[in-house]
Amino acid sequence: MNAPTIIAALIVLVAFVAIVGKGIYNRRHGKGGCSCGGDCGACGGGCHCGDTRHS
């Protein structure tokens, strides 16, 4: 392997770790990916937050 290949692989690895780390941080601090924001009436019954499903 040559230097440019190693550098590119490291950049991709750092980006991947940063994305996963940010996801873990958000989940631990209660900033999940629920689009309804806990307001179940606004999501039309199709959203879910973590393990809790809203209706």
C-alpha positions as CSV (number, residue, x, y, z in Angstrom):
1,M,0.0,0.0,0.0
2,N,1.2,3.5,-0.7
3,A,0.8,6.6,1.3
4,P,-2.2,8.2,-0.5
5,T,-4.2,5.0,0.0
6,I,-3.4,4.9,3.7
7,I,-4.3,8.5,4.1
8,A,-7.6,8.2,2.3
9,A,-8.4,5.1,4.3
10,L,-7.7,7.0,7.6
11,I,-9.9,9.9,6.5
12,V,-12.8,7.5,5.8
13,L,-12.2,5.8,9.1
14,V,-12.1,9.1,11.0
15,A,-15.3,10.2,9.3
16,F,-17.1,6.9,10.1
17,V,-16.0,7.0,13.8
18,A,-17.1,10.6,14.1
19,I,-20.6,9.8,12.7
20,V,-21.0,6.8,14.9
21,G,-19.7,8.7,17.9
22,K,-22.1,11.5,17.4
23,G,-25.0,9.1,17.1
24,I,-24.1,7.4,20.4
25,Y,-23.7,10.9,22.0
26,N,-27.1,12.0,20.8
27,R,-28.8,8.8,21.9
28,R,-27.2,9.1,25.4
29,H,-28.3,12.7,25.7
30,G,-31.9,12.1,24.6
31,K,-31.5,13.6,21.2
32,G,-32.9,10.8,19.2
33,G,-34.0,10.8,15.6
34,C,-37.7,11.0,16.2
35,S,-39.2,13.5,13.8
36,C,-42.3,14.2,15.8
37,G,-40.3,15.5,18.8
38,G,-42.6,13.6,21.2
39,D,-45.7,15.3,19.8
40,C,-47.5,12.2,18.6
41,G,-50.4,14.1,17.1
42,A,-48.1,15.7,14.6
43,C,-46.6,12.4,13.3
44,G,-49.7,10.7,11.9
45,G,-49.2,7.5,13.9
46,G,-46.2,6.4,11.9
47,C,-43.3,7.7,14.0
48,H,-41.4,5.9,16.7
49,C,-38.8,7.1,19.2
50,G,-36.3,4.5,20.2
51,D,-38.2,1.5,21.5
52,T,-41.4,3.5,22.2
53,R,-43.9,3.6,19.4
54,H,-46.4,6.4,19.3
55,S,-49.9,6.1,17.9
